[in-house]
Amino acid sequence: MTLQDIPKIKHTDSNNFFLLCGPCAIEGEDMAYRIAEKVVSITDKLNIPYVFKGSFKKANRSRIDSFTGIGDENALEILAKVSEKFDVPTITDIHEVSDAAKAAQYVDVLQIPAFLVRQTDLVVAAARTGKVVNLKKGQFMSPEAMKHAVQKVKDAGSDKAWITDRGTMFGYQDMIVDFRGIPTMKQYAPVVLDVTHSLQQPNQSAGVTGGRPDMIETIARAGVVNNVDGLFIETHFDPANAKSDGANMLHLDNLEGLLTNLLAIRKLVQSF
């Protein structure tokens, strides 16, 4: 698996980490364009390979009245428009076997949510589309166990897989990142660190997930020091009013400063 397997991806010769970044969920066309335009501008300036991220629907919600999306086709069409308008690849997560072929018509990378990464039929269906498959490590799984998820992609006839670490459950209402897992999982596939989801505080009594966005740079720095191949960061221009996962998102205004610092750290680490 190489970044060149992804259509439209740029700056692959920069030797920088790649970035999966965007809103948690597609809330509408204007918001998607606003976020994409800003992130594309930043990543072009910093020579970072970039994939726009947005969920076309949110199936894993604490409450039945939580926001799940604006309609599958509508959101997927917006993702396709973002790709065309800004000339960038896109990624979205899928939840059912039937989602794989449907979403593959609109995006370049299919993401398997952490809670579903052991679902063989879903992983195989994603792999058989021929798209790159981003396998999010289950919060309940060891890094070593992710080799089996990668093997399912290979057994389905594809070698286009990433692993994304998004933390491990710590008690009932917190997440931790075990950075020992990065070199372990790099034996199986390129590894991405999901910075913002690693800072979730799930299972709150109110039924709305909390988070620690103040720790985003701390976690991201540690990932870069430990040689992750890519970073996953959810961002929004108004996190407090985002319809999904606002509690752990990075404010869009803070993205350029964060990435600039992280690139400086990467350069220093690579000098050793």
C-alpha positions in Angstrom: 0.0 0.0 0.0 1.4 3.4 -1.0 -0.2 6.9 -1.1 0.1 6.7 -4.9 -2.8 4.2 -4.8 -5.1 7.1 -4.0 -6.4 9.3 -6.8 -5.7 13.0 -6.7 -3.4 12.9 -3.6 -0.7 15.4 -3.8 2.7 16.2 -2.1 3.6 12.5 -1.9 7.3 13.3 -2.4 7.4 15.6 0.6 8.3 12.9 3.1 5.7 14.3 5.4 3.0 12.4 7.3 -0.3 12.3 5.4 -3.5 13.8 6.8 -7.1 12.6 7.0 -9.0 15.7 8.1 -12.5 17.2 8.0 -15.7 17.3 9.9 -17.1 14.3 11.8 -20.2 14.3 9.7 -21.4 16.0 6.6 -23.9 18.6 7.8 -24.4 20.4 4.4 -22.6 21.5 1.3 -21.6 25.0 2.5 -19.9 23.7 5.7 -18.1 21.0 3.8 -16.8 23.5 1.2 -15.7 25.9 4.0 -13.7 23.3 5.8 -12.2 21.7 2.7 -11.1 25.0 1.3 -9.3 25.9 4.5 -7.6 22.5 4.9 -6.5 22.3 1.3 -5.0 25.8 1.5 -3.0 24.8 4.7 -1.9 21.4 3.4 -0.8 22.8 0.0 1.2 25.5 1.9 2.9 22.9 4.1 3.2 20.1 1.5 1.2 17.6 3.4 -0.6 14.8 1.5 -4.3 15.3 2.2 -7.5 13.3 2.2 -10.8 15.1 3.0 -12.8 13.2 5.7 -16.5 13.3 6.3 -19.0 10.7 7.4 -22.0 10.4 5.1 -24.0 9.0 8.1 -23.4 8.3 11.7 -24.8 4.9 12.7 -23.1 4.6 16.2 -25.0 7.0 18.3 -25.7 6.9 22.1 -29.3 8.1 21.7 -32.0 7.6 19.1 -32.5 11.4 18.8 -28.8 12.1 18.0 -27.9 13.5 14.6 -27.2 10.7 12.1 -27.0 12.6 8.8 -28.6 14.6 6.1 -29.5 11.6 3.9 -27.1 9.1 2.4 -27.2 10.1 -1.2 -27.1 13.8 -0.4 -24.1 13.5 1.8 -22.2 11.2 -0.6 -22.9 13.6 -3.4 -21.4 16.4 -1.3 -18.3 14.3 -0.8 -18.0 13.8 -4.5 -18.5 17.6 -5.1 -15.7 18.4 -2.6 -13.4 16.1 -4.4 -14.2 17.7 -7.8 -14.1 21.3 -6.6 -10.9 21.1 -4.6 -9.2 18.3 -6.5 -8.6 16.1 -3.4 -9.4 12.5 -2.5 -12.1 11.8 0.1 -12.8 9.2 2.8 -16.0 8.2 4.5 -16.9 5.4 6.9 -19.3 2.5 6.1 -21.5 0.5 8.5 -23.3 -2.2 6.5 -22.2 -4.5 3.7 -24.4 -2.6 1.2 -22.7 0.7 2.1 -19.4 -0.5 0.5 -20.4 -0.6 -3.1 -22.6 2.5 -2.7 -20.0 4.7 -1.0 -17.2 3.5 -3.4 -19.0 5.3 -6.2 -18.4 8.6 -4.5 -15.2 8.4 -2.4 -11.6 7.1 -2.7 -11.1 5.5 0.7 -13.5 3.4 2.7 -13.2 3.5 6.5 -14.3 0.6 8.8 -15.4 2.0 12.2 -13.6 0.8 15.2 -16.7 -1.0 16.7 -17.1 -2.9 13.4 -13.5 -3.8 12.5 -14.1 -7.5 13.4 -17.1 -7.7 11.0 -15.7 -10.0 8.3 -18.4 -9.4 5.7 -18.0 -5.6 6.0 -14.2 -5.7 5.7 -14.3 -8.1 2.8 -17.0 -6.0 1.0 -14.9 -2.9 1.4 -11.7 -4.6 0.1 -13.6 -6.0 -2.9 -14.4 -2.5 -4.1 -10.8 -2.0 -4.9 -10.7 1.1 -2.8 -8.1 1.8 0.0 -9.6 0.5 3.3 -8.9 2.3 6.5 -9.3 -0.2 9.4 -9.8 1.6 12.7 -8.5 -0.4 15.6 -11.3 -1.5 17.9 -11.2 0.2 21.3 -11.3 -3.4 22.7 -8.5 -4.8 20.6 -4.8 -5.2 21.0 -2.5 -3.8 18.4 -1.4 -7.4 17.6 -5.0 -8.4 16.8 -5.2 -5.9 14.0 -3.0 -8.2 11.8 -6.1 -10.3 11.3 -8.1 -7.4 10.1 -5.4 -6.6 7.6 -5.2 -10.2 6.5 -8.9 -10.2 5.7 -8.3 -7.4 3.3 -5.5 -9.3 1.7 -7.5 -12.5 1.6 -10.2 -10.6 -0.2 -7.7 -9.8 -3.0 -6.4 -6.4 -2.0 -3.3 -5.0 -0.4 -4.7 -1.5 0.1 -5.1 -1.2 3.8 -4.2 1.2 6.6 -4.6 0.8 10.3 -5.8 3.7 12.4 -5.4 3.7 16.2 -8.1 5.6 17.9 -7.3 4.7 21.5 -8.2 1.9 23.9 -11.0 2.0 26.5 -9.7 3.0 29.9 -12.4 2.2 32.4 -15.9 3.2 31.3 -15.6 6.8 30.3 -12.1 7.5 28.9 -9.6 6.5 26.2 -5.9 6.1 26.2 -3.3 5.7 23.4 -0.7 3.0 23.9 2.1 4.2 21.7 3.8 0.9 21.8 1.1 -0.2 19.3 2.4 2.0 16.6 5.6 0.1 15.7 3.7 -3.2 16.3 0.9 -2.3 13.8 3.4 -0.8 11.3 4.5 -4.4 10.7 1.1 -5.1 9.1 0.2 -1.9 7.3 0.8 1.9 7.3 -0.5 3.3 10.6 -2.5 6.4 11.2 -3.1 8.0 14.6 -6.7 9.3 15.1 -5.8 12.2 17.4 -9.3 13.6 18.1 -11.2 10.3 18.7 -8.4 9.2 21.0 -9.5 12.0 23.3 -13.2 11.1 23.5 -14.8 10.5 26.8 -17.6 8.1 25.9 -20.6 6.7 27.8 -21.5 9.9 29.6 -24.7 9.7 31.6 -26.3 12.4 29.4 -25.8 10.2 26.3 -23.5 12.7 24.6 -19.8 11.9 24.3 -17.4 14.2 26.0 -13.8 14.9 25.1 -10.4 16.6 25.8 -9.6 18.8 22.9 -7.0 20.6 25.0 -4.9 17.5 24.7 -4.9 17.3 20.9 -1.4 18.7 20.4 0.0 16.5 23.2 -1.3 13.3 21.5 -0.4 14.4 18.0 3.1 15.2 19.0 3.6 11.8 20.6 2.3 10.2 17.5 4.7 12.1 15.3 7.7 11.3 17.6 6.7 7.6 17.3 6.7 7.8 13.5 3.1 7.4 12.5 2.5 7.4 8.8 -0.5 9.6 9.0 -2.7 11.7 11.3 -6.5 11.8 11.5 -7.9 15.0 12.9 -11.6 16.0 12.9 -12.0 19.8 12.7 -14.8 22.3 12.4 -15.1 26.1 12.3 -17.7 25.9 15.2 -17.1 22.8 17.3 -19.5 23.9 20.0 -22.3 23.7 17.5 -21.1 20.7 15.4 -23.8 18.1 15.0 -21.5 15.2 15.9 -18.4 14.8 18.1 -17.9 18.6 18.7 -16.6 17.9 22.2 -13.3 16.5 20.9 -12.8 18.4 17.7 -10.0 20.8 16.8 -11.1 24.3 16.0 -10.4 25.0 12.3 -8.5 28.2 13.2 -5.9 26.1 15.2 -5.1 23.6 12.5 -2.3 25.4 10.7 -0.4 26.2 13.9 -0.7 22.6 15.0 0.5 21.1 11.7 3.4 23.6 11.5 4.6 22.5 14.9 4.2 18.8 14.1 6.2 19.1 10.9 9.0 20.7 12.8 9.0 17.8 15.2 8.9 15.3 12.4 11.9 17.0 10.8 13.8 16.8 14.0 13.0 13.2 14.6 14.1 12.2 11.1 17.4 13.9 11.7 18.4 11.3 14.4 
